[in-house]
Amino acid sequence: MQTKDDAPGAGMGAPAPLEGTALLVTEGEDYAAAWLQRLQAGTAQPDELAVILAFLGGEMLHGACRVIEKALGGLRHA
């Protein structure tokens, strides 16, 4: 029988909030980068970006938007 002391990750404690946030941002970046690759290859579906962005939230959405902004040349609104 497994106890809390020999469970996977025992003694590691909860991840720092920044680690969790960074992982979510990275995951959002990965979704956007994969979509951009499909777009450049001509295999992205017309509504695919809307579906992806609707699925993402919070930090994942932030990461995805950052990748898309960079792909557009980093344009900024005045």
ROVO-353595 format. One record per residue: y, x, z of N, C-alpha, C in turn. Coordinates in steps of 0.001 Angstrom, whole numbers, plus 500000, padded with zeros to 6 digits. Example, Ala and Ser with C-alpha at 12.3 -4.5 7.8 and 13.67 -1.06 7.14 Angstrom:
REM residues 2
{pt {494310 513190 507800} {495500 512300 507800} {496700 513200 507800}};
{pt {497750 512850 507080} {498940 513670 507140} {500030 512900 507870}};
REM end
This chain:
REM residues 78
{pt {498819 500844 500000} {500000 500000 500000} {501241 500886 500000}};
{pt {502177 500547 499161} {503389 501347 499023} {504409 500896 500065}};
{pt {505009 501853 500742} {506053 501538 501712} {507399 501856 501106}};
{pt {508454 501465 501812} {509789 501738 501270} {510087 503231 501204}};
{pt {509377 504036 502014} {509613 505476 502002} {508995 506188 500812}};
{pt {507923 505612 500209} {507310 506273 499062} {507478 505466 497781}};
{pt {508371 504483 497809} {508663 503702 496609} {509441 504564 495626}};
{pt {509347 504256 494323} {510120 505025 493341} {511606 504992 493684}};
{pt {512211 506146 493709} {513636 506241 493994} {513969 506247 495471}};
{pt {512955 506281 496331} {513209 506264 497774} {514049 507474 498166}};
{pt {514983 507246 499051} {515831 508320 499540} {516969 508691 498612}};
{pt {517023 508082 497442} {518073 508423 496487} {519347 507631 496763}};
{pt {519234 506509 497415} {520398 505678 497669} {520848 504963 496408}};
{pt {521812 504105 496556} {522345 503370 495411} {523186 504307 494554}};
{pt {523175 504116 493227} {524016 504969 492381} {525489 504726 492678}};
{pt {526262 505749 492518} {527703 505603 492710} {528238 504627 491686}};
{pt {529230 503818 492045} {529760 502837 491096} {530193 503447 489768}};
{pt {530744 504665 489815} {531193 505307 488581} {530028 505595 487660}};
{pt {528871 505975 488229} {527696 506225 487395} {527290 504954 486662}};
{pt {527246 503842 487370} {526878 502575 486748} {527861 502172 485672}};
{pt {529141 502359 485954} {530182 502031 484991} {530062 502909 483753}};
{pt {529855 504192 483964} {529729 505113 482829} {528530 504759 481969}};
{pt {527445 504358 482596} {526258 503977 481827} {526516 502732 480993}};
{pt {527241 501772 481550} {527563 500557 480801} {528494 500860 479638}};
{pt {529480 501723 479853} {530388 502113 478765} {529596 502784 477651}};
{pt {528699 503675 478023} {527872 504382 477038} {526985 503414 476274}};
{pt {526433 502440 476960} {525583 501456 476273} {526395 500653 475259}};
{pt {527600 500264 475631} {528480 499558 474699} {528839 500419 473502}};
{pt {529087 501700 473753} {529378 502632 472661} {528189 502726 471713}};
{pt {526990 502742 472263} {525785 502829 471433} {525623 501604 470541}};
{pt {525892 500409 471087} {525813 499183 470280} {526786 499250 469111}};
{pt {528029 499662 469395} {529040 499721 468334} {528707 500786 467305}};
{pt {528246 501934 467753} {527907 503022 466824} {526763 502603 465904}};
{pt {525783 501910 466452} {524659 501443 465633} {525140 500424 464599}};
{pt {526062 499539 465006} {526593 498565 464055} {527397 499265 462963}};
{pt {528204 500247 463347} {528986 500977 462349} {528086 501696 461350}};
{pt {526978 502236 461823} {526026 502888 460906} {525448 501871 459925}};
{pt {525096 500690 460427} {524573 499649 459535} {525646 499182 458560}};
{pt {526887 499093 459018} {527994 498692 458142} {528176 499702 457015}};
{pt {528176 500992 457350} {528340 502036 456353} {527164 502083 455377}};
{pt {525986 501708 455852} {524806 501691 454995} {524723 500409 454165}};
{pt {525611 499469 454442} {525616 498208 453710} {524546 497233 454165}};
{pt {524024 497422 455368} {522959 496541 455848} {523392 495630 456985}};
{pt {524652 495715 457417} {525145 494850 458495} {525367 493442 457959}};
{pt {525025 492460 458756} {525239 491062 458391} {526693 490691 458697}};
{pt {527275 489727 457959} {528686 489388 458129} {529077 488986 459553}};
{pt {528228 488261 460258} {528593 487795 461597} {528012 488660 462726}};
{pt {527403 489755 462369} {526723 490596 463351} {527683 491163 464402}};
{pt {528866 491589 464005} {529812 492155 464962} {530219 491100 465989}};
{pt {530460 489890 465550} {530835 488815 466476} {529725 488548 467484}};
{pt {528489 488561 467027} {527356 488336 467923} {527255 489453 468949}};
{pt {527407 490691 468508} {527329 491837 469417} {528441 491764 470459}};
{pt {529675 491532 470026} {530791 491504 470959} {530698 490331 471925}};
{pt {530145 489201 471479} {529955 488058 472370} {528914 488370 473442}};
{pt {527932 489190 473096} {526881 489587 474033} {527402 490559 475085}};
{pt {528286 491449 474665} {528793 492482 475567} {529845 491911 476505}};
{pt {529984 492535 477639} {531014 492118 478584} {531449 493296 479423}};
{pt {532599 493191 480011} {533083 494197 480940} {533129 495592 480346}};
{pt {532482 496513 481040} {532520 497918 480641} {531783 498175 479327}};
{pt {530743 497402 479050} {530040 497568 477775} {530972 497215 476618}};
{pt {531734 496143 476787} {532692 495731 475760} {533779 496791 475591}};
{pt {534220 497354 476692} {535222 498423 476639} {534705 499610 475820}};
{pt {533472 500013 476060} {532888 501135 475324} {532763 500838 473839}};
{pt {532319 499627 473516} {532170 499249 472119} {533516 499243 471404}};
{pt {534529 498692 472050} {535853 498635 471436} {536441 500024 471240}};
{pt {536140 500928 472152} {536636 502301 472021} {536053 502963 470771}};
{pt {534765 502756 470514} {534124 503339 469330} {534694 502726 468059}};
{pt {534890 501422 468062} {535434 500743 466876} {536870 501198 466632}};
{pt {537653 501361 467704} {539023 501844 467567} {539054 503237 466935}};
{pt {538178 504108 467392} {538109 505459 466818} {537726 505405 465344}};
{pt {536810 504516 464999} {536380 504395 463603} {537511 503894 462714}};
{pt {538414 503123 463293} {539560 502615 462539} {540719 503618 462500}};
{pt {540532 504758 463091} {541553 505784 463053} {542432 505810 464288}};
{pt {542020 505119 465339} {542775 505153 466578} {544128 504487 466496}};
{pt {544241 503469 465650} {545520 502770 465501} {545905 502111 466811}};
{pt {547174 502166 467138} {547678 501562 468379} {548770 500558 468021}};
{pt {548812 499489 468790} {549877 498508 468606} {551106 498958 469364}};
{pt {552278 498669 468820} {553536 499055 469473} {553841 498157 470640}};
REM end
